[in-house]
């Protein structure tokens, strides 16, 4: 049996459907800053999950130590002080926290913009800002005073003190590594033309190691004496941070797919498996190939193999719809794009939208739920945008075989048919999200009750077809998610997508455990 964060609440139940995962559940929901704690475990900041976990690197066992409903919203990096205190860069609300050894949380600063890279040198705490023209500062925990050591950072990130005592940090925008003395003085450029640098680390031999955030997973090792470089391509897309254990083994995290991976010159070893960060929208093309919007990437695979591991094609992928050899994608960046998997070409269909989420293909274009604007729009083949309906908070859209439009709305707790005046198809739902139409029935995922509900479009009768679905947060875990923002980067809103496959099966984005599930009719 595969253990997930829903395991304590039982498995999904259905007398109508057989349910099968197409990929393994995610042990970690994204992995960003990592560092070894006083207890010898590897601590992992999980920006997308809004939590911090501790990993036993021998066994791969994961324990949540700062839960998603705690005071920290979006931890992106962390460090430990000499007294065992954990310091956390909470990037979206722009706070720096101290978690004392007995578990008490204290806000140290709200004056550091987009805090990310964080490190301790003895009792001293240093933080840098992940923004253009950012700063590297010393933060005095006792008073909250901020002392500026360097300015003009071009998107700072993970940093560390080097053997010479200086603080080394990347400029993500300019492909450089810089250093500055903790005592002040002018910053100095250390290396340039480094492959998409995202983190700077030193191994126990004193070598400078720079991680790349690109899809190739490049690690650049720079000899401290000669400056000579050696490069390893790990294949770990979207690396974020690294830590070295007592045996000088390098462990890396991935913001793109989570997990923890040991990296060496001869290859890699999985410590904690990678997985999906969502998923959000899900679709399948005519050949049965599955695509899932997974925020930092468009994951794709096959109904048989379930290999949902293709790298990023654009950013903030949420809603997806596929047909005719093309994949259509909504993005938290506010755009809609059409992607050709064969040529890798991307066509911009619309931009400047407010939180577009669900998407469906029509005879003449695309139907999109523009969630943040409270409307459903149509984008025709010439990319002209027309407003179809105004609703409080539409989430997903679908079409029936007569070409009529439907939308779910989690504020109304309903699914509506979008006639000249919207008509309620089903209401009384807690949090309707993904919808699809199969034969003469509309299916909707109610993330609030963890149920799949079917509505007969001819008679209007409804029934519960599955319960205890692993969607949304586990029962008993509650948090208020602020509206998504692009900068500072915020967690996307959860979205459990649903679609009908070409063989008549349903595909569910089980975002509560990080899987895509295939639902086929149960044999009577």
C-alpha positions as CSV (number, residue, x, y, z in Angstrom):
1,X,0.0,0.0,0.0
2,X,1.3,3.5,-0.9
3,X,1.2,5.9,2.1
4,X,0.0,9.4,1.4
5,X,-1.1,12.3,3.6
6,X,-4.7,11.1,3.1
7,X,-3.9,7.5,4.3
8,X,-5.1,8.2,7.8
9,X,-8.5,9.0,6.4
10,X,-9.0,5.9,4.4
11,X,-9.0,5.4,0.6
12,X,-11.4,6.7,-2.0
13,X,-14.6,4.7,-2.2
14,X,-16.9,4.1,-5.2
15,X,-19.3,1.4,-6.4
16,X,-19.5,3.0,-9.8
17,X,-15.8,3.4,-10.7
18,X,-12.5,1.5,-10.4
19,X,-9.8,4.0,-9.5
20,X,-6.1,3.6,-10.4
21,X,-3.2,6.0,-10.0
22,X,-1.2,6.8,-13.1
23,X,1.8,8.0,-11.0
24,X,3.1,7.6,-7.4
25,X,1.9,10.1,-4.8
26,X,4.3,12.9,-3.9
27,X,6.3,12.4,-0.7
28,X,7.3,16.1,-0.8
29,X,5.2,18.9,-2.2
30,X,8.0,20.8,-3.9
31,X,11.4,21.1,-2.3
32,X,13.2,24.4,-2.0
33,X,15.7,25.4,0.7
34,X,17.4,22.4,2.4
35,X,19.8,22.1,5.3
36,X,20.8,19.6,7.9
37,X,19.4,20.3,11.4
38,X,20.9,19.6,14.8
39,X,19.3,16.2,14.9
40,X,21.1,15.1,11.7
41,X,17.9,15.1,9.6
42,X,17.6,17.1,6.3
43,X,15.1,19.9,6.7
44,X,13.2,20.9,3.6
45,X,11.3,24.2,3.0
46,X,8.3,23.5,0.7
47,X,7.1,26.8,-0.9
48,X,4.1,25.3,-2.8
49,X,3.0,23.1,0.2
50,X,3.4,25.9,2.7
51,X,5.2,23.6,5.1
52,X,8.6,22.3,6.3
53,X,9.5,18.6,6.5
54,X,12.4,16.7,8.0
55,X,13.9,13.8,6.0
56,X,15.9,10.9,7.3
57,X,18.4,10.6,4.4
58,X,19.2,7.0,5.2
59,X,15.6,5.7,4.9
60,X,13.9,8.5,3.0
61,X,11.3,8.8,5.7
62,X,9.5,12.2,5.7
63,X,8.0,14.0,8.7
64,X,6.2,17.3,8.6
65,X,7.6,19.6,11.3
66,X,6.0,22.9,10.3
67,X,2.5,22.1,9.0
68,X,0.6,23.8,6.2
69,X,-1.9,25.3,8.6
70,X,0.8,26.9,10.8
71,X,1.9,30.6,10.9
72,X,4.4,30.2,8.0
73,X,2.7,30.7,4.6
74,X,5.3,30.1,1.9
75,X,8.7,29.0,3.3
76,X,11.4,29.1,0.6
77,X,14.7,28.8,2.5
78,X,15.8,28.0,6.0
79,X,18.8,27.8,8.3
80,X,19.7,26.8,11.8
81,X,21.4,29.0,14.4
82,X,24.0,27.9,16.9
83,X,21.4,27.4,19.6
84,X,19.2,25.2,17.4
85,X,16.8,27.9,16.3
86,X,15.3,27.5,12.9
87,X,15.2,30.7,10.8
88,X,12.7,30.8,7.9
89,X,12.4,33.0,4.8
90,X,8.7,33.3,4.2
91,X,8.8,34.7,0.7
92,X,5.2,35.7,-0.1
93,X,4.1,37.6,3.0
94,X,7.7,38.9,3.1
95,X,8.5,37.8,6.6
96,X,11.5,36.2,8.4
97,X,10.7,33.9,11.2
98,X,12.5,32.3,14.1
99,X,11.3,29.0,15.4
100,X,12.8,28.3,18.8
101,X,14.1,24.9,19.8
102,X,10.8,24.4,21.8
103,X,8.7,25.3,18.7
104,X,7.7,28.9,19.4
105,X,7.4,31.1,16.4
106,X,8.4,34.8,16.3
107,X,8.4,37.2,13.4
108,X,11.8,38.8,13.2
109,X,11.3,41.2,10.3
110,X,8.7,42.3,7.8
111,X,11.1,44.9,6.2
112,X,13.0,42.6,3.9
113,X,11.4,42.5,0.5
114,X,11.0,39.0,-1.1
115,X,13.3,37.3,1.4
116,X,14.8,34.1,0.1
117,X,18.4,33.1,0.6
118,X,19.1,32.8,4.3
119,X,22.1,31.5,6.2
120,X,23.6,31.6,9.7
121,X,27.2,32.2,10.6
122,X,27.5,31.3,14.3
123,X,25.0,33.6,16.0
124,X,24.7,35.9,13.1
125,X,21.8,35.8,10.5
126,X,22.0,36.9,6.9
127,X,19.2,37.2,4.3
128,X,19.1,38.3,0.7
129,X,16.2,39.4,-1.5
130,X,15.0,37.6,-4.6
131,X,14.2,40.7,-6.7
132,X,15.9,43.0,-9.1
133,X,18.1,45.6,-7.3
134,X,17.8,43.5,-4.1
135,X,19.8,43.6,-1.0
136,X,21.9,41.3,1.2
137,X,21.4,42.2,4.8
138,X,22.3,41.1,8.3
139,X,19.2,40.7,10.5
140,X,19.7,41.1,14.2
141,X,17.4,38.6,15.8
142,X,17.3,40.4,19.2
143,X,16.1,43.7,17.8
144,X,14.9,43.1,14.2
145,X,17.4,45.7,13.0
146,X,18.5,45.3,9.3
147,X,22.1,46.1,8.3
148,X,22.7,46.4,4.6
149,X,25.9,44.7,3.4
150,X,25.3,44.7,-0.4
151,X,22.8,46.3,-2.8
152,X,22.0,45.8,-6.5
153,X,21.5,42.1,-6.3
154,X,20.0,40.8,-9.6
155,X,17.6,38.2,-7.9
156,X,19.5,36.8,-5.0
157,X,18.9,33.2,-3.8
158,X,20.6,30.5,-1.7
159,X,23.9,31.6,-0.3
160,X,26.6,30.3,2.1
161,X,29.8,31.5,3.8
162,X,32.9,30.4,2.0
163,X,36.2,29.2,3.4
164,X,37.5,32.8,3.2
165,X,34.7,34.0,5.5
166,X,32.8,35.9,2.7
167,X,29.2,35.3,1.9
168,X,28.8,33.9,-1.6
169,X,25.5,34.4,-3.5
170,X,24.1,34.1,-7.0
171,X,22.7,36.8,-9.3
172,X,20.1,34.7,-11.1
173,X,19.3,37.4,-13.7
174,X,22.9,37.9,-14.8
175,X,24.4,34.4,-14.5
176,X,27.0,35.5,-11.9
177,X,28.3,34.6,-8.5
178,X,29.3,37.3,-6.1
179,X,30.7,37.6,-2.6
180,X,30.8,40.1,0.2
181,X,32.4,40.2,3.6
182,X,30.1,39.9,6.6
183,X,31.9,42.9,8.0
184,X,31.0,45.0,5.0
185,X,33.0,46.5,2.1
186,X,32.4,46.4,-1.6
187,X,31.0,43.2,-3.2
188,X,33.2,41.3,-5.6
189,X,32.3,39.3,-8.7
190,X,33.5,35.7,-8.3
191,X,32.3,34.0,-11.5
192,X,30.3,34.9,-14.6
193,X,28.5,33.0,-17.4
194,X,27.4,30.4,-14.9
195,X,24.5,28.2,-16.1
196,X,21.2,29.7,-14.7
197,X,22.6,30.0,-11.1
198,X,20.1,29.5,-8.3
199,X,22.2,28.4,-5.4
200,X,25.8,28.7,-4.2
201,X,27.2,26.0,-1.9
202,X,30.6,24.8,-0.7
203,X,31.5,21.2,-0.2
204,X,33.6,20.0,2.7
205,X,36.8,20.3,0.5
206,X,36.1,24.0,0.0
207,X,35.0,23.7,-3.6
208,X,32.5,26.2,-4.9
209,X,29.4,24.4,-6.2
210,X,26.7,26.3,-8.2
211,X,23.3,24.8,-9.0
212,X,21.3,25.6,-12.1
213,X,17.5,26.0,-12.1
214,X,17.3,24.9,-15.8
215,X,15.8,21.7,-17.1
216,X,19.2,20.0,-17.7
217,X,20.0,20.1,-13.9
218,X,23.5,21.5,-14.4
219,X,25.9,21.5,-11.4
220,X,29.0,23.6,-11.9
221,X,32.0,22.9,-9.6
222,X,34.7,25.6,-9.4
223,X,38.1,24.9,-8.0
224,X,38.9,27.5,-5.4
225,X,42.6,27.7,-6.2
226,X,42.6,27.6,-10.0
227,X,39.1,28.7,-11.0
228,X,38.8,25.6,-13.2
229,X,35.3,24.4,-13.8
230,X,33.7,21.0,-14.2
231,X,30.1,20.4,-15.1
232,X,27.6,17.6,-14.3
233,X,24.2,17.3,-16.0
234,X,22.0,15.6,-13.4
235,X,18.7,15.6,-15.2
236,X,17.1,17.0,-12.1
237,X,15.0,19.9,-13.6
238,X,14.4,23.0,-11.6
239,X,17.0,22.5,-8.9
240,X,16.7,24.9,-6.0
241,X,19.2,24.2,-3.3
242,X,21.8,21.7,-2.0
243,X,23.3,20.4,1.2
244,X,26.4,18.2,2.0
245,X,26.2,15.5,4.5
246,X,29.0,14.4,6.8
247,X,30.5,12.2,4.1
248,X,30.5,15.1,1.7
249,X,27.6,13.7,-0.4
250,X,25.6,16.3,-2.2
251,X,21.9,16.3,-1.8
252,X,19.8,18.6,-4.1
253,X,16.2,19.8,-4.0
254,X,13.9,20.7,-6.9
255,X,11.3,23.4,-6.9
256,X,10.0,21.9,-10.2
257,X,9.2,18.4,-9.1
258,X,10.1,18.1,-5.4
259,X,12.0,15.2,-3.9
260,X,15.6,15.0,-2.7
261,X,18.3,13.5,-4.9
262,X,21.9,12.6,-4.2
263,X,24.2,13.8,-6.9
264,X,27.7,12.6,-7.7
265,X,30.0,12.6,-10.8
266,X,28.9,9.0,-11.8
267,X,25.1,9.6,-11.5
268,X,22.3,10.2,-9.1
269,X,20.4,8.3,-6.3
270,X,16.9,9.0,-5.2
271,X,16.6,9.8,-1.5
272,X,13.0,11.1,-1.7
273,X,11.1,10.5,-4.9
274,X,10.1,13.4,-7.1
275,X,6.5,13.9,-8.1
276,X,3.8,16.4,-9.1
277,X,3.3,19.7,-7.3
278,X,-0.4,19.7,-8.1
279,X,-1.7,18.5,-10.3
280,X,-4.3,21.1,-11.4
281,X,-6.0,20.7,-14.8
282,X,-5.8,17.3,-16.5
283,X,-6.6,16.3,-20.1
284,X,-5.9,13.5,-22.6
285,X,-5.6,13.7,-26.4
286,X,-7.2,11.4,-29.0
287,X,-4.3,8.9,-28.6
288,X,-4.8,8.7,-24.8
289,X,-1.7,10.7,-23.9
290,X,-2.2,12.4,-20.6
291,X,-1.2,16.0,-19.8
292,X,-1.4,17.7,-16.4
293,X,-0.9,21.4,-15.5
294,X,1.6,21.3,-12.7
295,X,2.4,25.0,-12.1
296,X,6.2,24.9,-12.8
297,X,5.8,22.6,-15.8
298,X,3.4,20.8,-18.1
299,X,3.6,17.2,-17.1
300,X,2.8,14.6,-19.7
301,X,2.5,10.9,-20.0
302,X,0.6,7.9,-21.2
303,X,-2.5,6.1,-19.8
304,X,-0.5,2.9,-19.6
305,X,2.9,4.0,-18.3
306,X,1.8,7.0,-16.3
307,X,5.2,8.7,-16.8
308,X,4.3,12.2,-16.0
309,X,7.8,13.7,-16.1
310,X,8.2,16.0,-19.1
311,X,9.9,19.2,-18.2
312,X,8.6,22.8,-18.2
313,X,6.8,24.3,-21.2
314,X,6.2,27.8,-20.0
315,X,5.3,28.8,-16.4
316,X,2.4,28.5,-14.0
317,X,0.6,25.8,-16.0
318,X,-2.9,25.3,-14.5
319,X,-5.8,24.4,-16.8
320,X,-5.1,22.1,-19.9
321,X,-7.1,20.8,-22.8
322,X,-5.8,18.7,-25.7
323,X,-7.0,17.8,-29.2
324,X,-5.8,17.8,-32.7
325,X,-2.1,17.4,-31.7
326,X,-2.2,20.6,-29.6
327,X,-2.3,21.3,-25.9
328,X,-4.0,24.5,-24.7
329,X,-2.8,25.9,-21.3
330,X,-4.0,28.6,-18.9
331,X,-1.3,30.2,-16.8
332,X,-1.3,32.0,-13.4
333,X,0.7,34.6,-15.3
334,X,-2.6,35.6,-16.9
335,X,-2.2,34.2,-20.3
336,X,-3.6,31.4,-22.5
337,X,-1.2,29.5,-24.8
338,X,-1.3,26.8,-27.4
339,X,1.5,24.3,-27.3
340,X,2.6,21.9,-30.1
341,X,4.3,18.9,-28.5
342,X,5.8,17.9,-31.8
343,X,7.6,21.1,-32.6
344,X,7.7,22.6,-29.1
345,X,6.2,25.8,-30.5
346,X,4.1,28.0,-28.3
347,X,1.4,30.4,-29.5
348,X,0.1,33.1,-27.2
349,X,-3.7,33.2,-27.4
350,X,-4.5,35.8,-24.8
351,X,-2.7,37.8,-22.1
352,X,-3.5,40.1,-19.2
353,X,-6.3,37.9,-17.9
354,X,-7.1,37.6,-14.2
355,X,-6.3,34.1,-12.9
356,X,-7.5,32.0,-15.8
357,X,-8.2,28.4,-14.6
358,X,-10.3,25.8,-16.4
359,X,-10.2,25.5,-20.2
360,X,-12.2,23.6,-22.8
361,X,-12.1,23.3,-26.6
362,X,-15.0,24.5,-28.7
363,X,-15.8,24.2,-32.4
364,X,-14.4,27.7,-33.0
365,X,-11.8,28.2,-30.3
366,X,-11.3,27.9,-26.5
367,X,-13.6,28.4,-23.5
368,X,-11.9,29.7,-20.4
369,X,-12.9,30.4,-16.8
370,X,-11.3,33.7,-15.9
371,X,-11.6,33.1,-12.2
372,X,-10.1,36.4,-10.9
373,X,-12.3,38.6,-13.2
374,X,-15.5,36.6,-12.4
375,X,-16.3,35.7,-16.0
376,X,-16.2,33.0,-18.6
377,X,-14.7,34.0,-21.9
378,X,-14.3,32.6,-25.4
379,X,-11.1,32.9,-27.5
380,X,-11.8,32.3,-31.2
381,X,-9.4,31.0,-33.8
382,X,-8.3,34.5,-34.5
383,X,-7.6,35.1,-30.8
384,X,-10.5,37.5,-30.3
385,X,-11.9,37.4,-26.8
386,X,-15.6,37.5,-26.1
387,X,-17.3,37.4,-22.7
388,X,-19.8,34.5,-22.4
389,X,-21.0,35.0,-18.9
390,X,-20.3,36.8,-15.7
391,X,-20.2,34.7,-12.5
392,X,-18.8,35.4,-9.0
393,X,-15.9,32.9,-9.2
394,X,-15.9,30.4,-12.0
395,X,-13.4,27.6,-11.8
396,X,-13.8,25.1,-14.6
397,X,-15.7,24.9,-17.9
398,X,-17.1,22.1,-20.1
399,X,-19.3,21.5,-23.2
400,X,-22.0,18.9,-23.8
401,X,-22.6,17.1,-27.1
402,X,-25.0,19.9,-28.2
403,X,-22.3,22.5,-27.8
404,X,-23.8,24.1,-24.7
405,X,-21.4,25.6,-22.2
406,X,-21.2,24.8,-18.4
407,X,-19.1,26.3,-15.6
408,X,-18.5,25.5,-11.9
409,X,-18.4,28.3,-9.4
410,X,-17.1,27.7,-5.9
411,X,-18.7,30.9,-4.5
412,X,-22.1,29.9,-5.7
413,X,-21.5,26.2,-4.8
414,X,-23.0,25.3,-8.1
415,X,-22.5,24.2,-11.7
416,X,-24.4,26.4,-14.2
417,X,-25.4,26.0,-17.9
418,X,-24.4,29.2,-19.6
419,X,-27.5,30.1,-21.6
420,X,-28.3,33.8,-22.2
421,X,-29.1,33.8,-18.5
422,X,-27.1,31.1,-16.6
423,X,-29.2,28.2,-15.4
424,X,-28.3,26.2,-12.4
425,X,-27.6,22.5,-13.2
426,X,-26.7,21.4,-9.7
427,X,-26.2,23.4,-6.5
428,X,-25.7,22.8,-2.8
429,X,-22.0,22.0,-3.3
430,X,-19.2,23.1,-1.0
431,X,-16.4,23.7,-3.4
432,X,-17.1,22.6,-7.0
433,X,-14.0,22.5,-9.1
434,X,-13.2,20.2,-12.1
435,X,-16.2,19.4,-14.3
436,X,-16.6,17.2,-17.4
437,X,-19.5,15.7,-19.4
438,X,-19.5,12.0,-20.2
439,X,-22.4,10.7,-22.3
440,X,-25.5,12.4,-20.9
441,X,-24.1,13.1,-17.4
442,X,-22.2,16.0,-16.0
443,X,-19.5,15.0,-13.4
444,X,-18.2,17.5,-10.9
445,X,-15.5,17.2,-8.2
446,X,-16.6,18.8,-5.0
447,X,-13.3,19.4,-3.2
448,X,-15.0,20.5,-0.1
449,X,-16.8,17.2,0.5
450,X,-14.2,15.1,-1.4
451,X,-16.9,13.7,-3.6
452,X,-17.5,13.0,-7.3
453,X,-21.1,13.9,-8.2
454,X,-22.9,13.0,-11.4
455,X,-25.9,14.9,-12.7
456,X,-28.2,13.4,-15.4
457,X,-28.6,16.3,-17.9
458,X,-31.8,14.9,-19.2
459,X,-33.7,14.3,-15.9
460,X,-31.7,16.5,-13.5
461,X,-31.2,13.6,-11.1
462,X,-27.9,13.6,-9.2
463,X,-26.0,11.0,-7.3
464,X,-22.7,10.6,-5.4
465,X,-20.4,8.4,-7.4
466,X,-17.2,8.5,-5.3
467,X,-16.3,9.6,-1.8
468,X,-13.1,10.3,0.2
469,X,-11.3,11.6,-2.9
470,X,-7.7,12.8,-2.2
471,X,-8.4,16.3,-3.4
472,X,-7.6,19.6,-1.6
473,X,-6.2,19.6,1.9
474,X,-6.6,16.5,4.1
475,X,-9.6,16.6,6.5
476,X,-9.0,18.7,9.6
477,X,-6.3,20.8,7.9
478,X,-7.5,24.4,7.3
479,X,-5.7,27.5,6.0
480,X,-6.7,30.7,4.3
481,X,-4.9,31.0,0.9
482,X,-4.4,34.6,-0.1
483,X,-5.1,35.6,-3.7
484,X,-2.3,34.4,-6.0
485,X,0.3,37.0,-6.9
486,X,3.1,36.8,-9.4
487,X,5.6,38.9,-7.4
488,X,6.3,38.2,-4.7
489,X,5.5,34.7,-6.0
490,X,2.5,33.1,-4.2
491,X,1.2,29.6,-4.0
492,X,-1.4,28.9,-6.7
493,X,-4.9,28.1,-5.7
494,X,-5.6,24.4,-5.5
495,X,-7.6,23.1,-8.5
496,X,-8.8,19.5,-8.8
497,X,-9.3,19.1,-12.6
498,X,-11.5,16.4,-14.2
499,X,-11.8,15.3,-17.8
500,X,-13.2,12.5,-20.0
501,X,-10.6,10.4,-21.8
502,X,-11.0,9.1,-25.4
503,X,-11.9,5.7,-24.1
504,X,-14.7,7.0,-21.8
505,X,-12.7,6.8,-18.6
506,X,-12.5,9.8,-16.3
507,X,-9.2,11.4,-15.3
508,X,-9.0,13.1,-12.0
509,X,-6.3,15.5,-10.8
510,X,-6.0,14.2,-7.2
511,X,-4.0,17.2,-6.0
512,X,-4.3,16.2,-2.4
513,X,-1.8,13.4,-2.9
514,X,-0.1,14.5,-6.1
515,X,-1.5,12.0,-8.5
516,X,-3.5,11.7,-11.7
517,X,-6.2,8.9,-11.3
518,X,-8.0,7.0,-14.0
519,X,-11.6,6.1,-13.2
520,X,-13.1,3.2,-15.3
521,X,-16.6,1.8,-14.9
522,X,-16.7,-0.9,-12.2
523,X,-17.7,-4.4,-13.5
524,X,-21.1,-5.4,-12.2
